[in-house]
């Protein structure tokens, strides 16, 4: 199951890179047309796309964490990786005439990353309890 989730996560990340490429080069896409038809579709898309990528990355990295603040704060490697990716991607938008850097996109990304990290935490807690009870 781990390998399947990793494969799906990699394919999803490649899909996101393709969408970013289309946006950076100003090319049209059926996905962009679809998102424009939904109220707040762009922000909802940011929440869901980067949230799902975060969940997949966390599961793919087997819920591994590293410590911050002298180890008091545990951070999933998957969360950190997606966060760095999102920050770089949003920052580089200023170099493309077809893109605009938007703080609201970053906020939507952060909401998605946070919600799906919380979901991963709950999943991991339940998984650990199930292992103890088995």
C-alpha distance (Angstrom), angle and dihedral (degrees) to the residues before:
residue distance angle dihedral
X1 . . .
X2 3.82 . .
X3 3.81 91.5 .
X4 3.80 92.2 48.9
X5 3.81 91.8 51.7
X6 3.80 90.0 47.3
X7 3.82 91.1 51.2
X8 3.81 92.6 47.9
X9 3.81 90.7 47.5
X10 3.81 91.8 50.9
X11 3.81 91.3 48.5
X12 3.80 90.1 48.0
X13 3.82 91.1 50.0
X14 3.81 89.9 50.5
X15 3.81 89.3 50.0
X16 3.81 89.7 52.4
X17 3.81 90.8 48.9
X18 3.81 89.1 52.2
X19 3.82 91.4 50.4
X20 3.82 89.9 48.6
X21 3.81 89.8 49.6
X22 3.81 90.7 52.3
X23 3.80 91.0 49.3
X24 3.81 93.2 45.9
X25 3.79 91.9 51.4
X26 3.80 93.9 43.3
X27 3.79 94.2 -119.4
X28 3.80 121.1 154.5
X29 3.78 121.6 -112.8
X30 3.77 136.9 -175.9
X31 3.81 86.4 -129.3
X32 3.80 92.3 58.9
X33 3.82 90.5 48.9
X34 3.80 90.8 50.0
X35 3.83 93.5 49.0
X36 3.83 91.8 49.8
X37 3.81 90.2 58.3
X38 3.81 93.1 58.1
X39 3.82 118.3 77.7
X40 3.81 106.1 -110.7
X41 3.80 86.5 -2.1
X42 3.79 93.2 149.6
X43 3.79 93.5 55.7
X44 3.82 92.9 41.1
X45 3.80 87.7 50.8
X46 3.80 91.1 52.8
X47 3.82 91.1 50.5
X48 3.79 94.6 48.4
X49 3.80 100.3 37.1
X50 3.78 97.3 48.1
X51 3.79 92.2 36.0
X52 3.81 91.7 55.2
X53 3.80 90.7 44.9
X54 3.80 88.9 52.4
X55 3.80 93.5 50.2
X56 3.79 91.2 48.2
X57 3.79 91.9 47.9
X58 3.80 92.3 49.5
X59 3.80 92.9 50.2
X60 3.81 91.7 43.1
X61 3.80 90.2 54.5
X62 3.84 89.5 49.1
X63 3.82 93.7 -113.6
X64 3.81 90.5 -66.6
X65 3.80 116.1 171.6
X66 3.76 140.5 -168.8
X67 3.78 127.3 -153.9
X68 3.79 129.0 -111.8
X69 3.80 128.5 -175.5
X70 3.81 93.4 33.2
X71 3.80 90.4 -43.2
X72 3.81 95.5 -56.9
X73 3.81 92.7 114.1
X74 3.80 117.5 54.6
X75 3.81 116.0 -155.3
X76 3.79 124.4 -170.1
X77 3.80 113.1 -122.9
X78 3.81 88.8 -135.1
X79 3.79 91.5 55.4
X80 3.79 92.2 48.5
X81 3.81 92.0 48.7
X82 3.80 94.1 51.1
X83 3.80 91.3 44.3
X84 3.81 91.8 53.9
X85 3.81 90.3 46.4
X86 3.82 92.0 50.6
X87 3.81 93.1 48.3
X88 3.80 92.8 49.2
X89 3.80 92.7 45.1
X90 3.79 93.9 49.3
X91 3.81 92.9 44.9
X92 3.82 93.2 50.4
X93 3.80 91.3 54.8
X94 3.80 88.7 82.8
X95 3.82 88.4 69.9
X96 3.81 94.8 58.5
X97 3.81 120.6 75.8
X98 3.82 91.1 -149.6
X99 3.84 92.8 55.8
X100 3.78 136.6 65.1
X101 3.76 126.5 -157.5
X102 3.82 106.8 -122.2
X103 3.81 126.8 -171.0
X104 3.82 89.0 -158.5
X105 3.81 89.3 60.7
X106 3.80 88.9 53.2
X107 3.79 90.5 49.6
X108 3.82 90.6 50.3
X109 3.81 89.7 48.1
X110 3.81 90.6 50.2
X111 3.81 91.2 49.8
X112 3.81 91.4 51.4
X113 3.79 93.3 45.0
X114 3.82 91.0 48.0
X115 3.82 96.4 46.3
X116 3.78 94.3 47.3
X117 3.81 91.8 43.9
X118 3.80 87.5 54.8
X119 3.81 89.3 49.1
X120 3.83 89.3 51.3
X121 3.81 90.2 49.8
X122 3.82 90.9 53.0
X123 3.81 91.2 46.0
X124 3.80 91.2 49.7
X125 3.82 92.5 47.4
X126 3.82 91.0 51.2
X127 3.82 90.6 45.6
X128 3.81 91.5 52.5
X129 3.82 92.0 48.0
X130 3.79 90.4 50.3
X131 3.82 90.5 51.0
X132 3.82 91.4 50.7
X133 3.81 92.0 48.6
X134 3.83 93.1 48.2
